[in-house]
């Protein structure tokens, strides 16, 4: 372990005890750092932390890891269950593996990298931040994405970007079926720079020039009773 990093062996401890340890370390100052070993896929690890804290987790984690956090930096050497980094406000989460369903739901800020695949509903209802997935994502990813960026290095299941608002999606592979009102748009030089910088930060080796941009067609921005047929067609 590096100097100043406080380590905790999760074996034999409850999730509450582990999270209490992390929150106590977070109070030690802005350079606080902690490491967890033997997480054994426990659920709800490193949740609700709202002070700066660097965390390394050596092993697989369960549901909702690093959820409801603000200002943390988490690196996970393993896979994750459902709901990784849900409602992250700021900071970063780097996963050196694959994630289950609903990864990064309602993310409001910060940066998340999933170097493997992500399950269904990745990035749903995002309101900000950047999420990078090195592999594939499942069905209905980026559903009702309001703001933020989702970068997909592989393929996507059906319903990608359904009911998008101001969010932007970049995908290198193919989508089984686009969601309602999600349309392909021209990749600009700024888009290429954004994708290249995000991939580099995520540690994912992909060619930015292979990505396509998906955004809202803006047919579903506002519901007007006089335009019922547009909604019926889009939905």
VOLO-638430 format. One line per 10 residues: number of its first residue (from 1); their letters; for each residue x, y, z of N, C-alpha, C. Coordinates in steps of 0.05 Angstrom, whole numbers, plus 32768, in hexadecimal, padded with zeros to 4 digits. Example, Ala and Ser with C-alpha at 12.3 -4.5 7.8 and 13.67 -1.06 7.14 Angstrom:
// residues 2
1) AS) 8108/7F8E/809C/80F6/7FA6/809C/8108/7FBE/809C  8101/7FD3/808E/8111/7FEB/808F/8102/8001/809D
***
This chain:
// residues 235
1) XXXXXXXXXX) 8011/7FE8/8000/8000/8000/8000/8011/8019/8000  8008/802E/7FF3/8016/8047/7FF3/8016/8055/800E  8028/8067/8011/802A/8076/802A/8010/8085/802F  8006/8083/8047/7FEE/8092/804E/7FD4/8084/8047  7FD5/806E/8039/7FBC/805F/8032/7FB5/804C/8049  7F9C/804F/8052/7F93/803E/8068/7F84/8026/805C  7F8D/800E/8063/7F82/7FF5/8058/7F6F/7FE8/806B  7F5B/7FDA/805F/7F47/7FCC/806F/7F41/7FB2/8062  7F43/7F9C/8072/7F3C/7F81/8068/7F1F/7F7C/806E  7F0F/7F7A/8059/7EF2/7F78/805C/7EE9/7F5D/8067
11) XXXXXXXXXX) 7EFA/7F49/8066/7EF3/7F2E/806E/7EE9/7F2F/808B  7ED1/7F24/8090/7EC6/7F22/80AB/7EB9/7F3B/80B4  7EB7/7F50/80A3/7EAB/7F69/80AB/7E91/7F6E/809B  7E7F/7F7C/80A7/7E65/7F83/809A/7E6A/7F9B/8087  7E57/7F9F/8075/7E58/7FB6/8063/7E58/7FD0/8073  7E47/7FD1/8088/7E46/7FE9/8099/7E61/7FEF/80A5  7E6F/7FDB/80AF/7E89/7FDF/80BB/7E9D/7FE9/80A6  7E9C/7FDE/808E/7EAE/7FE7/8079/7EA9/8004/8071  7E90/800B/806E/7E8A/8026/8066/7E90/803A/807C  7E8C/8032/8095/7E93/8043/80AC/7EB1/8049/80AC
21) XXXXXXXXXX) 7EC1/8034/80A5/7EDE/8038/80A3/7EE5/804C/808D  7ED8/8049/8076/7EDE/805C/805F/7ED6/8079/8067  7EC0/807C/8073/7EB7/8097/807A/7EC9/80A3/8090  7ED4/8093/80A1/7EE6/809D/80B6/7F01/80A6/80A9  7F0A/8097/8095/7F22/809E/8086/7F1E/80B9/8077  7F06/80BC/806C/7F00/80D4/805C/7F02/80ED/806D  7EFE/80EB/8087/7EFF/8103/8098/7F1C/810B/809E  7F2F/80FB/8096/7F4B/8101/809D/7F58/8117/808C  7F4B/8120/8077/7F55/8135/8067/7F52/8131/8049  7F58/8146/8039/7F53/8144/801C/7F63/8130/800D
31) XXXXXXXXXX) 7F7A/8126/8019/7F8A/8112/800C/7F85/80F6/8016  7F6E/80F3/8023/7F68/80D9/8030/7F66/80C3/801B  7F71/80AB/8023/7F71/8094/8010/7F6D/807B/8020  7F5E/8068/8014/7F58/804F/8021/7F59/8038/800D  7F5F/8020/8016/7F5F/8009/8005/7F50/7FF2/8012  7F3F/7FE5/8003/7F2F/7FCE/800D/7F39/7FB5/7FFF  7F3D/7FA0/800F/7F44/7F86/8004/7F2E/7F72/800C  7F2C/7F5C/7FFD/7F18/7F47/8002/7EFB/7F52/8004  7EF3/7F63/7FF0/7ED7/7F6D/7FF1/7EC2/7F57/7FED  7ECA/7F42/7FDF/7EB9/7F2A/7FDB/7E9D/7F31/7FD1
41) XXXXXXXXXX) 7E9B/7F44/7FBE/7E82/7F4B/7FB1/7E6C/7F55/7FC4  7E74/7F61/7FDA/7E61/7F6D/7FEC/7E52/7F84/7FDE  7E38/7F87/7FE5/7E28/7F9C/7FDA/7E2C/7FB6/7FE9  7E27/7FCD/7FDC/7E26/7FE7/7FE9/7E40/7FF1/7FF5  7E56/7FE9/7FE9/7E70/7FF2/7FF3/7E75/800F/7FEA  7E81/801E/7FFB/7E8A/803A/7FF5/7E72/804B/7FEB  7E5C/804A/7FFA/7E45/805A/7FF2/7E42/8072/8005  7E35/8087/7FFB/7E2E/809E/800B/7E46/80AE/8016  7E5D/80AD/8009/7E74/80BC/8012/7E75/80D7/8004  7E75/80EC/8013/7E72/8107/8008/7E8A/8119/800E
51) XXXXXXXXXX) 7EA1/810C/8015/7EBA/811A/801A/7ECF/810E/8007  7EE3/811D/7FFF/7EF8/8112/7FED/7F05/80FA/7FFA  7F07/80E5/7FEA/7F13/80CC/7FF3/7F1B/80BB/7FDB  7F34/80B2/7FDB/7F3E/80A0/7FC7/7F3C/8083/7FD2  7F2F/8072/7FC2/7F2A/8056/7FCB/7F33/8043/7FB6  7F42/802F/7FBE/7F49/8018/7FAC/7F3C/7FFF/7FB8  7F2D/7FF1/7FA7/7F20/7FD8/7FAF/7F2C/7FC1/7F9F  7F38/7FAE/7FAD/7F45/7F98/7F9F/7F33/7F80/7F9F  7F23/7F7D/7F8A/7F11/7F66/7F88/7EF5/7F6F/7F7E  7EE4/7F5C/7F7B/7EC9/7F61/7F71/7EB7/7F6F/7F86
61) XXXXXXXXXX) 7EA5/7F80/7F7C/7E92/7F8D/7F8D/7E75/7F86/7F84  7E62/7F89/7F96/7E47/7F82/7F90/7E36/7F9A/7F86  7E1D/7F9B/7F8E/7E0B/7FAF/7F85/7E12/7FCB/7F90  7E0D/7FE0/7F81/7E0D/7FFC/7F89/7E27/8006/7F95  7E3D/7FFB/7F8D/7E57/8005/7F97/7E5B/8022/7F8E  7E65/8032/7FA0/7E6C/804E/7F9B/7E54/805F/7F93  7E3D/8058/7F9D/7E25/8067/7F97/7E21/807E/7FAA  7E12/8093/7FA1/7E0B/80A9/7FB2/7E24/80B7/7FBE  7E39/80BA/7FAE/7E52/80C6/7FB7/7E58/80E0/7FAA  7E68/80F0/7FB7/7E70/810A/7FAD/7E8D/8110/7FB3
71) XXXXXXXXXX) 7E9E/810F/7F9E/7EBA/8116/7FA2/7ECD/80FF/7FA8  7EC4/80E7/7FA5/7ED5/80D0/7FA9/7EE3/80C8/7F8F  7EF9/80B9/7F92/7F07/80AD/7F7B/7F0B/808F/7F82  7EFD/807E/7F73/7EFD/8061/7F7A/7F09/8051/7F62  7F1B/803F/7F68/7F25/802D/7F54/7F1F/8010/7F5E  7F12/8001/7F4C/7F09/7FE6/7F54/7F17/7FD2/7F42  7F27/7FC0/7F4E/7F35/7FAB/7F3F/7F24/7F92/7F3F  7F0F/7F93/7F2F/7EFC/7F7C/7F2D/7EE4/7F84/7F1F  7ECF/7F74/7F22/7EB5/7F79/7F15/7EA2/7F85/7F2A  7E8B/7F90/7F20/7E78/7F9D/7F31/7E5C/7F93/7F2B
81) XXXXXXXXXX) 7E4A/7F92/7F3F/7E2E/7F8B/7F3B/7E1E/7FA2/7F31  7E04/7FA1/7F36/7DF2/7FB6/7F2C/7DF9/7FD2/7F38  7DF1/7FE7/7F2A/7DF0/8001/7F35/7E0A/800E/7F3D  7E20/8007/7F2F/7E3A/8013/7F35/7E38/8032/7F32  7E42/8040/7F46/7E45/805E/7F45/7E2A/806C/7F41  7E15/8060/7F4A/7DFB/806D/7F46/7DFA/8088/7F54  7DF1/809C/7F46/7DED/80B7/7F50/7E08/80C4/7F59  7E1E/80BD/7F4C/7E37/80C9/7F52/7E35/80E7/7F4C  7E3F/80F7/7F5F/7E3D/8114/7F5C/7E57/8120/7F50  7E6E/8117/7F5A/7E88/811F/7F50/7E9D/810B/7F58
91) XXXXXXXXXX) 7EB4/810D/7F4C/7EC9/80F9/7F51/7ECC/80E5/7F3B  7ED6/80CE/7F40/7EDA/80BA/7F2B/7ED7/809E/7F36  7ECF/808C/7F24/7ECE/806F/7F2A/7EDA/8061/7F12  7EEF/8051/7F17/7EFC/8042/7F02/7EF9/8024/7F08  7EEC/8016/7EF7/7EE7/7FF9/7EFB/7EF7/7FE9/7EE6  7F0A/7FD9/7EF0/7F1A/7FC8/7EDF/7F0C/7FAD/7EDA  7EF4/7FAE/7ED1/7EE4/7F96/7ECD/7ECA/7F9E/7EC0  7EB5/7F8D/7EC4/7E9B/7F91/7EB9/7E87/7F98/7ECF  7E71/7FA5/7EC7/7E5D/7FAD/7EDA/7E41/7FA2/7ED3  7E31/7F9E/7EE7/7E16/7F94/7EE2/7E03/7FA9/7ED8
101) XXXXXXXXXX) 7DE9/7FA5/7EDC/7DD5/7FB7/7ED1/7DD5/7FD2/7EE0  7DCB/7FE6/7ED2/7DC6/8001/7EDD/7DDF/800E/7EE8  7DF6/8008/7EDB/7E0E/8016/7EE3/7E0B/8034/7EDD  7E13/8045/7EEF/7E14/8062/7EEB/7DF9/806E/7EE7  7DE4/8062/7EF2/7DCA/806E/7EF0/7DC9/8089/7EFF  7DBD/809D/7EF4/7DB8/80B7/7EFF/7DD2/80C5/7F07  7DE9/80BE/7EFA/7E02/80CC/7F00/7DFE/80EA/7EFA  7E08/80FB/7F0C/7E05/8118/7F09/7E1F/8126/7F03  7E36/8119/7F07/7E50/8125/7F02/7E66/8110/7F05  7E7E/8119/7F01/7E95/8107/7F04/7E9A/80F6/7EEC
111) XXXXXXXXXX) 7EAB/80E2/7EEF/7EB5/80D1/7ED9/7EB4/80B4/7EE2  7EA9/80A3/7ED1/7EA8/8086/7ED7/7EB3/8077/7EBF  7EC5/8065/7EC4/7ED0/8053/7EAE/7ECA/8036/7EB6  7EBD/8028/7EA4/7EB9/800B/7EA6/7EC9/7FFE/7E90  7EDE/7FF2/7E96/7EF0/7FE8/7E81/7EE6/7FCF/7E73  7ED4/7FC1/7E7F/7EC7/7FAA/7E72/7EAC/7FB1/7E67  7E98/7F9F/7E6B/7E7D/7FA4/7E61/7E6C/7FAF/7E77  7E54/7FB9/7E70/7E40/7FC2/7E83/7E25/7FB6/7E7B  7E15/7FB0/7E8F/7DFB/7FA3/7E89/7DE6/7FB7/7E7F  7DCD/7FAE/7E82/7DB6/7FBE/7E78/7DB4/7FD8/7E87
121) XXXXXXXXXX) 7DA9/7FEC/7E7A/7DA2/8006/7E86/7DBB/8015/7E90  7DD1/8012/7E83/7DE9/8021/7E8B/7DE4/803F/7E85  7DE9/8050/7E98/7DE7/806D/7E94/7DCB/8077/7E92  7DB6/8069/7E9C/7D9B/8073/7E9A/7D98/808C/7EAB  7D89/809F/7EA1/7D82/80B8/7EB0/7D9A/80C7/7EB8  7DB0/80C5/7EAA/7DC8/80D5/7EB0/7DC1/80F3/7EAF  7DCD/8102/7EC1/7DC8/811F/7EC2/7DE2/812F/7EC0  7DF8/8121/7EB9/7E12/812E/7EB7/7E28/8119/7EB8  7E41/8122/7EB8/7E57/8110/7EBA/7E5E/8101/7EA0  7E72/80F1/7EA2/7E7C/80E1/7E8B/7E7F/80C4/7E93
131) XXXXXXXXXX) 7E74/80B2/7E83/7E76/8095/7E88/7E82/8088/7E6F  7E97/8079/7E73/7EA5/806B/7E5D/7EA4/804D/7E62  7E99/803F/7E4F/7E99/8021/7E50/7EAA/8016/7E3A  7EBE/8006/7E41/7ED0/7FFC/7E2D/7EC3/7FE7/7E1B  7EB0/7FD8/7E25/7EA3/7FC3/7E16/7E87/7FC9/7E0E  7E75/7FB5/7E12/7E59/7FB8/7E0A/7E48/7FC1/7E21  7E30/7FCC/7E19/7E1C/7FD3/7E2D/7E02/7FC5/7E25  7DF0/7FC1/7E39/7DD8/7FB2/7E35/7DC1/7FC4/7E2B  7DA9/7FB8/7E2C/7D91/7FC5/7E22/7D8A/7FDE/7E32  7D7E/7FF1/7E24/7D73/800A/7E2F/7D89/801B/7E3D
141) XXXXXXXXXX) 7DA1/8019/7E34/7DB6/802A/7E40/7DB1/8047/7E37  7DB7/805A/7E4A/7DB3/8077/7E46/7D96/807E/7E42  7D84/806D/7E4D/7D67/8074/7E4C/7D62/808E/7E5B  7D54/80A1/7E4F/7D4D/80BA/7E5B/7D65/80C9/7E66  7D7B/80C7/7E58/7D94/80D5/7E5F/7D90/80F3/7E5B  7D93/8102/7E70/7D8D/811F/7E6E/7DA5/812F/7E67  7DBC/8129/7E73/7DD5/8137/7E6D/7DEC/8123/7E70  7E04/812C/7E6A/7E1B/811B/7E6D/7E24/810D/7E54  7E38/80FB/7E57/7E44/80ED/7E40/7E46/80CF/7E47  7E3E/80BE/7E34/7E42/80A1/7E36/7E52/8098/7E1E
151) XXXXXXXXXX) 7E69/808D/7E23/7E7A/8083/7E0D/7E7B/8065/7E0F  7E75/8058/7DF8/7E73/803A/7DF8/7E87/8030/7DE3  7E9B/8020/7DED/7EAF/8016/7DDB/7EA7/7FFE/7DCB  7E91/7FF0/7DD2/7E87/7FD9/7DC4/7E6C/7FDD/7DB8  7E5A/7FC9/7DBC/7E3F/7FCA/7DB1/7E2B/7FD1/7DC7  7E12/7FD6/7DBE/7DFD/7FDC/7DD1/7DE4/7FCC/7DCB  7DD5/7FC4/7DE0/7DBC/7FB6/7DDC/7DA7/7FC8/7DD1  7D8E/7FBE/7DCE/7D79/7FCE/7DC3/7D71/7FE5/7DD5  7D66/7FFB/7DC9/7D5C/8011/7DD9/7D71/8025/7DE1  7D88/8026/7DD4/7D9D/8038/7DDC/7D93/8055/7DD9
161) XXXXXXXXXX) 7D96/8064/7DEF/7D90/8081/7DEE/7D72/8087/7DEC  7D61/8075/7DF4/7D44/807A/7DF3/7D3D/8093/7E03  7D2E/80A5/7DF6/7D25/80BE/7E02/7D3B/80CF/7E0D  7D51/80D1/7DFE/7D67/80E3/7E04/7D5E/8100/7E06  7D6C/810F/7E17/7D69/812C/7E17/7D83/813A/7E0E  7D93/8143/7E21/7DAC/8151/7E19/7DC5/813F/7E1C  7DC1/8126/7E24/7DD8/8114/7E26/7DE3/810D/7E0B  7DFD/8106/7E0A/7E0A/80FE/7DF2/7E16/80E2/7DF5  7E12/80D2/7DE0/7E1C/80B6/7DE0/7E30/80B4/7DC9  7E47/80A6/7DCF/7E5A/80A0/7DBA/7E5E/8082/7DBA
171) XXXXXXXXXX) 7E5C/8075/7DA3/7E5D/8058/7DA3/7E6F/804F/7D8B  7E81/803C/7D91/7E93/8032/7D7D/7E87/801A/7D6E  7E76/800B/7D7B/7E6A/7FF3/7D6F/7E4F/7FFA/7D63  7E3C/7FE7/7D65/7E22/7FEA/7D5A/7E0D/7FE7/7D71  7DF6/7FF4/7D6D/7DE0/7FF1/7D7F/7DCB/7FDE/7D72  7DC2/7FCB/7D82/7DAE/7FB8/7D77/7D95/7FC7/7D6D  7D8E/7FDB/7D7B/7D78/7FED/7D72/7D79/8007/7D81  7D76/801D/7D73/7D77/8037/7D80/7D5D/803C/7D8F  7D5E/804B/7DA5/7D47/8051/7DB4/7D37/8067/7DA7  7D1F/806D/7DB2/7D0E/8082/7DA7/7D1C/809D/7DA7
181) XXXXXXXXXX) 7D1C/80AA/7D91/7D26/80C5/7D8E/7D44/80C7/7D91  7D53/80B1/7D8F/7D70/80B2/7D8F/7D79/80B0/7D72  7D8A/80C3/7D6A/7D92/80C5/7D4E/7DB1/80C8/7D4C  7DBC/80C0/7D36/7DD9/80C4/7D32/7DDE/80E0/7D29  7DF4/80EC/7D32/7DFC/8107/7D2B/7E19/8107/7D22  7E21/811D/7D16/7E3C/811F/7D0B/7E50/8122/7D22  7E66/8113/7D20/7E7C/8116/7D33/7E8D/812E/7D2B  7E90/8140/7D3E/7EA0/8158/7D39/7EBC/8154/7D44  7ECE/8167/7D3F/7EE9/8165/7D4A/7EE8/8166/7D69  7ED6/8176/7D74/7ED3/8177/7D91/7ECA/815D/7D9C
191) XXXXXXXXXX) 7EB8/814F/7D8E/7EAF/8135/7D96/7EC6/8121/7D97  7ED7/8121/7D83/7EEE/810F/7D81/7F01/8114/7D99  7F06/812E/7D9F/7F18/8135/7DB5/7F0C/812B/7DCF  7EF1/8130/7DD3/7EE4/8127/7DEB/7EE7/8109/7DEF  7EE1/80FA/7DDA/7EE3/80DC/7DDC/7EFF/80D3/7DE1  7F13/80DF/7DD3/7F2F/80D7/7DD6/7F38/80DC/7DF3  7F31/80F3/7DFE/7F3A/80F9/7E19/7F2D/80E7/7E2E  7F13/80E1/7E2A/7F05/80D0/7E3D/7F10/80B3/7E3C  7F15/80A9/7E24/7F20/808E/7E21/7F3C/808C/7E2E  7F4C/80A1/7E2B/7F67/80A1/7E37/7F65/80A1/7E55
201) XXXXXXXXXX) 7F53/80B1/7E60/7F4F/80B3/7E7D/7F45/8098/7E88  7F34/808B/7E78/7F29/8071/7E81/7F3C/805A/7E7D  7F52/805E/7E70/7F65/8048/7E6B/7F5B/8034/7E57  7F4B/803E/7E43/7F3F/802C/7E2F/7F4B/8033/7E14  7F57/801F/7E07/7F65/8023/7DEE/7F52/801F/7DD6  7F46/8034/7DCE/7F33/8034/7DB7/7F3A/804C/7DA5  7F35/8049/7D8B/7F39/805E/7D78/7F21/8071/7D78  7F24/808A/7D80/7F0D/809D/7D80/7EFF/80A0/7D66  7F0E/809C/7D50/7F02/80A0/7D35/7EEE/808B/7D2E  7EEC/8075/7D3E/7ED9/8060/7D38/7EBE/8064/7D45
211) XXXXXXXXXX) 7EBC/8079/7D55/7EA3/807E/7D64/7E8F/808E/7D54  7E76/8089/7D59/7E60/8098/7D4E/7E51/80A7/7D65  7E45/80BD/7D5E/7E37/80CD/7D72/7E19/80C9/7D70  7E0D/80C6/7D87/7DF0/80C3/7D89/7DE5/80D9/7D9B  7DD0/80E7/7D92/7DC4/80FB/7DA2/7DA6/80FB/7D9E  7D98/810D/7DAB/7D7B/810F/7DAA/7D72/811B/7D8F  7D5D/810F/7D84/7D50/811B/7D6C/7D3E/8132/7D74  7D39/8136/7D8E/7D29/814C/7D99/7D0C/814C/7D92  7D01/8134/7D8B/7CE5/8132/7D86/7CD5/812F/7DA0  7CE2/8125/7DB4/7CD4/811F/7DCD/7CDB/8133/7DE4
221) XXXXXXXXXX) 7CE8/814A/7DDD/7CEF/815D/7DF1/7CD7/8167/7E01  7CC2/816D/7DF3/7CAA/8179/7E00/7C91/816A/7DF5  7C7F/8164/7E07/7C66/8157/7DFE/7C51/816C/7DF8  7C46/816B/7DE0/7C31/817D/7DD8/7C19/816D/7DCE  7C02/8172/7DD9/7BEA/8162/7DD2/7BE4/8163/7DB5  7BEE/8179/7DA8/7BE9/817B/7D8B/7BFC/816A/7D7A  7C10/815E/7D88/7C24/814F/7D7A/7C24/8131/7D83  7C0D/8127/7D89/7C0B/810C/7D94/7C16/80F7/7D80  7C13/80FC/7D66/7C1C/80E8/7D53/7C3A/80E6/7D52  7C48/80FD/7D57/7C65/80FC/7D58/7C6E/80EA/7D6F
231) XXXXX) 7C61/80ED/7D87/7C68/80DC/7D9E/7C62/80BF/7D99  7C4B/80BA/7D8C/7C44/809E/7D86/7C58/8091/7D74  7C62/80A0/7D60/7C75/8096/7D4D/7C90/8091/7D5B  7C99/80A4/7D6C/7CB2/80A2/7D79/7CB3/808C/7D8E  7C9C/8088/7D9B/7C9B/8074/7DB0/7C94/8058/7DA6
***
